[in-house]
């Protein structure tokens, strides 16, 4: 009986340690009628990322002020810092080694269902890339985009949606931070222009 009791206590401690992470899908209320229509007819396979990359409320001990976006490129997480030592954590796709942005920036512009004009560098790296892609779920930029600026200069790096949800949790992009469309819509509604961004 003593051993069994110790096992119960150990299990309770382990479960208590896990309570710091609360899985919580992006709220439906963030979606506009247009979002619902376009996402319902998305031309890509709808897959959820592994459990560890699904949207969660987590404990956060960093020094950044509430409202700051923190991207941990090693762990493939984006945190939106909240009050009371908490953060909303999203799984992301990050840039390949040597292509990713690192440092501090601000959200200089925001766009719903953005267009995409590939840079010359992207066109050189990837064969067959078009000159321009219009808005919609087929667009690699996805449902929303946050444009990262340093001062008045566009860094050309973005936090945006994706038409390849199967790659969340990997490092394969041309440098931008990709999120599930539902997640980037949620982030977009919570983050004002001018918000601080720290990419580790």
N, C-alpha and C positions, 0 to 999 in steps of 0.2 A: 504493500500500500504506500509506503514511503516513496519508493521509486516511481510509482504511478503518479503520485502527487507532484513530485519534482518534474515529471514529464509535462503535466498540465501547466505548471508554473512556467516552464521553459517555452511551451507553445504560446502561452499568453504573452510572454515577453517578445517572442518573435512576431506575433500578430500586431502587438503594440508598435514595434519598430516599423512595420509596413503601413501603419495608419498615416504616416507623413505624406503618402501619395494617395490622392483621391482622383480616380479616373472620372472624367467629366466631359462628354462630347460637347462640341460647339453648339450653343443654343440655336434652335430653329428660328427664334425671333430675330436673329441677325440677318436672315435671308429675306431679300425683297422678292416680290412676285417674279421679276425678271430673273433673279438668281435661281429661283426654284424651277422656272421653265427651262433655262439654259442647262442647268445641272442635271435635270431629268433626262435630257437628250444628249448628254455628253458622249462624244465618240471615242471614249477610252474605257478600259475595264475598271469598274469601281471596286477597289480593294482597300481594305484597312491596313495600315502599317502594323508591324509587330506591336504587341501590347505596350512595351516600354516606350514606344514613340507616339502613343495616343495621348490626346490632350488631357492634362491632369492639373490639379491644384496641388502644389508641393510647398514644403518649407523652404525658405530662401534666406541665407545668412550673409549675402553680399552687401556691400556698402552703398549700392546704387539707390537713388531715391525712387519712390513709387512713380510709375509711368515710364520708366526707362526700359528699353528693349536690350536684352543681353543675349548674344548668340555665342554658344559654346560650340565651336566648329569641330573640336575633337570628339565630343560626345553626341553631336548632331541634335542639339536642343536649342530652342529659342525660348527665353524666359521674358514674360512681361511682369515686371516687379509690381507687387501690390502692397498694401499696408499690412501691418502686423506680422512681418516676417514671412509672408507668403508670396508666391508667384504663380502665374499660369504658365505651365510648361507645354510647349508644342514640339513634336518631332519634326525635323526638317531635313532636306537634302542640302548639302553644302558643296562648295567648289572643289574641284580636283586640286591636288597639291600644286602650288605655284600659281594658281588662278584665283584663289579666294581673297577677298578683301579682309584686312585686319585693321583695327584701330577704332577711333571714335568718329561718329558722324551724327547728322540730324536728319529727320524725315523732312526733306525739302519740298516734296510734292506727293500727292496721293491720287490714285486713279482707279475708277471702277471699270472692270472689263477693258483693260488697256490694250492698245495695239502693240506690235513688236516690230522694231526695225533692227535687225542684227547689226552689230558693229563689224567693221572690216576684219578685226581679229577673229571673231566668231566665224565669219564666212571663210576665212583662210583655213581655220582648223576643221570645220565641218563641211563636207562636200554636199552640194545640193540644197543649201539653205536659201530660202527665198529672200528677196529684198525687203519684203513687208508682209506682215500677217495681220489681218483685221481682228477685231474683238470677237470673243466667243470661247466656248469650252475647248475648241480645237487649238487655240492659241497657247504656246508654251508659257505665256505670262499668267494664264489662268484668270481668276475672277477679280483679283485686286492686285495693286502694286503700290509699294511704298518706295519712293526714290530717295536714295541716300546721298546727301550733300555734305561737303566740308566747306564751311563758309558759304559763298555763293556759287561754288563749283560743283557740278554734278559729277559724282564719282563714277557713274555708269554702272554702279552696283545697285541691285534691287532686292527687296524682300517681296516675293510674289507667289501667286498660286502655281498650279502645275497641271499639265495634262498627262503626267506620268506618276501617279500616286504610288506605284509599286517601288519607286526609288527613295521614298522617305526613309531616312536613317543611313543613307549612303553619301559618298563624296564623289559625285559624277558631273556636277553642273559646271558651267563656264565661269563660275565665280559667284553667281547670285545665290540667295537663300530661297529655296522653294518650300512651300507649305501645301498641305491639303487645301483645296479651294474653300471648304467649309471653315477650316482653321484661319486662313488668311482673311476671310470675310469677318470672322469674329475679332481678330486682331485689329483690322481696319476700323471697326466701329469703336474700338477702345482707345485708339492712339491718335492724337491730334497732330497736325502738321507742326513741325518744330520739336517733336519728341526726340529725346536723346537715344542714340543707338551705340552700343559697345559690342564690337565683334572681337572675340578672344582668339 
